[in-house]
Amino acid sequence: MSDKKDSSELSKNVISLQDLKKVFQVGDTTVHALKGISFDLERGGYMSIMGTSGSGKSTLLNILGCLDTASSGNYFLDGVNVAGMNDGQLSDIRGRKFGFIFQSFNLIPQLSVLENIEVPLFYQDWSEKKSRERSLMLAEMVGLGHRLQHRPTELSGGQRQRVAIARALANEPSVIFADEPTGNLDQETGREIMQVLDKLAEEGRSIILVTHERAIAEHARRMIRLVDGRIVSDETF
C-alpha cells in the first residue's frame, strides 16, 4: 500500500486508521489489545474515544500519539503512513504534530507557568523571542496571564490543567490528545476545562478526547466506544 494518500484525502482527514491491530506477548499468553481499528478523523474534528479499563483505549491512544507502534495495519497522519517508522522518526512527529493533555498534568515543578508552556518550543528550536511571545499569548488565552511566574505547586488543579492546555497548543499541533483531562479535577473545575476544549474545537482544532465517562465523551461531535479492542459503536452528535 502507498505511504501517501491522494490530495483530497490529505486535505480532508488529519488521521486515518486502517485495520489497526496490536498484539502483546505476556509470558506464554498472547494478548490481542486492538482487533482491527479503522476510522478517519477529519481536519478540525472533535472525537472522543470511550471505554472501560481494559477496553484498549490507552493502547490506541499510545499508537495515535506515536508513543507505540501497531502490530499491523496502517496509520496515516496528514496523509503520511507512520506505521513502521523508527523511534527517531516517531519522536520527531510527536514534537511537531501533537499536543498532549494528561490527567496528571505532567508539568515540571521547578519551572514557572510561562516556562512550562515554552518547553515544547525549546525542543523544536524556536528562537527565545518567538517562543516567549507565543507562550505569553497562550497564557493569556487560557486565563493565566496574571500567574506567569508561579510554579505548579502554587496553582489549583484547574489552573495546572490550563497550563497543560496552553503547553499542548504551543507547537501549533495537527492534533491535540486529551487523556482523561478532567480525571483529577472536581466537577465544577472539570466543566470549566471542558469549556476550554469545546472552544478550541469550535475554533477548528483537531481533538481526540479519551475518557471512561460518557458525560465527558459527549462533549465531542463524534464518540467511538471500544470494548475488548474493537469498536462497538460510532455515534455522531
N, C-alpha and C positions, 0 to 999 in steps of 0.2 A: 504493500500500500504506500502511496506517496506520502512524503513527510510534510507536504503543504496542501492546504485546501484552496479551492478557487477563490477569486477575489470577492465574489458575492457572499460566500460563506464567511470569509475573513471579516468583512465589514459588519456582518450580522451577529456572529457569535464570538464571544471572548473565550468561552470554554466549550469544548465538545468532547464527550467521552463515548467510546465505542467498545462495548463488551469488556469492560474493565474487570479483571479478576485479581484477587490477592490470596495467596496460599502461604501459610506459616507451617513450619515443621517444629513441633514441640515434643522433644524426645521421640518416641515412636508414633506419636499422634500427628496426623495431618489436619490442619485447621483451615477450612475454606472461609476466610473472613469476608471476602466480596465475591459474589457469584454472578458476574456479568452485569455490570452497571453501565447504563447508557443514558445520557441526557445532554442537552445543549443549554448553555446559559447565554442568552442574548446580551449584547453590549448594553450596559445600563440596567441589566436585570437585577431583581431583588428576590433571591431564592433562600428558602430555609430547608435544612436537612434535619429531620426529626427522627429520633429513635431512642429506645431504652438502652441501658448498659448492655454491651454485647451484640448490638444490632449491626455494627460495622461502621457507624458514623465517624468515630475517631480515626479508624483506618482509612476511610475515604478522605477525610479532611487532611490527613498526613500526605496522601498521594496528591490531592489537589494543590496543597501548599508546597509540593516538591520537597517535602521532608522525608519521603519514602517513595519507592517506585512500585508499580504494579507488577504482578507475575506475568500477566498477558493483557492484551487489549491496547487501545490507542487513546492518548490524551493530547488533544490539540489545544494549545494556548495561543491566542492571537494568530491562529492559522498554522502554527508550527507544532509538529508532533514532538512532545518532550519525553515520551516513553522511550526508555533505553539510553537517555542521556547520562553522562557520568556525574559524579558528585560535584565536581567543579562547575560544570555547566548548570546543574540544578541550583547550586548556591548562588550563581550569578543571576538566575531567573528570580529566585526568592528576593534578592536585594533590589532588583529593578522593577519587577512586575507586581509584587504583592505587598499588602499591608495586613498585619496581624493584630487582632484584638483578643486578649486572653481573659479567661475568668479570673486568674490570679494577678492580672495587670502586667506582671513581668517588667516593672520599672527598676531602674538602677538606683538603689537607695542613696548612694553618695552624690548623685547628680541632681541638679535643680530641675524644675519643671521645664524650663527652656532647653537645658542641656539634654534631657531625656528625649524631647521632641527631635532634637538635632541628630541623635545617634544614627539613624539610617542614612542620613546625608553624609556623615563622616565616612561611612563605608563606600559611598558612591562618589567620593572625591569632589563633592561640591565645594566651591570656594567658601571661606569663612563668612564673607559678606552676604553672599546669596543664601547660604544656609541659615544665617541669623535672621535675615529678612523673612524667609518663608516660615521659620519656626515662630517668630513673633506674630505673623499673620494668623497662623493656625491656633496659637494660644488664645488670641483674641476671639477667633471663630468659635472655640469651644467654651468661651466664657471664663478663661483663666488669665487674662491679661494683667490682672492685679496680683497674681500669685507666681510670677515668673521665677523668682529666686527661692521659692520654698522647696524643701525636699519632700519626697513622697510620704515620709512619716508625719509630716505636718499637714497632710491633706486628708479629707474624708474619702471614703471608698468611691463615692460618685465622682469626686474631683480626680482621683487617681485614674478612673476609667476614662474620664475626659482627656487626660494627658495621653493615655494609651490610644485613644481615637485620633488625636492630633498626630501622634507619632506614626500611626498607621497610614495617615494621609501624606506624610512628609515627602515621600519619594514619588508622588503622583502615580499611584499604582494602577494597574489594569483591573485588579480585583482586590477587594477587602474581605478577609476572612474573619468572622466574629465567632469565637468559640465560647459558648455559654457566657456571653458578655454581661449578663445580669446575675450570674450564679452566686457571687459573693456580696450582693447588694440587697438592701431591704426593698420592699415592694415599691415604695414611692420613688426611691432613687433609681430602681430598675426601670420604672416608667419613664423617668427623665432621660436615661441613657437610650432607651428605645426611641424616644422622640428625636434624639440626635441622629441615630442611624436612619430613621424614617426620612428625615430631612435630607440626609446625604443621598438616599435613594431617589428622592424627588428631584435632586439636582443632577441625576444621571450617573451616579456612581454604580459600579457593578459590585454587588454584595452577596456573599454566601454566609448565611447565619446557621450555626449548628447549635441545636438545643434539644433537650428532652421534654420541654414544656410546650404544649400546644398553643397556649395563650401567647407565648413569645413567638413561636413559629408563624402564627397567623398575622404578624406584622408584615411579613413578606408578601409579595404578589403571587408567589408560587411556593408550594410546600411539597417536598418529597419525603415520604416516610419509608424508613428501612426496617426490615425485620429479617434477622438471620442472614444478613449480607445481600438481600435482594430488595429492590424497590417494589413495595406492595401498593402504594398509592402515589398519585401525582396530581395535586389539586392546584387550580388557578383561581385567585380571588379577584 
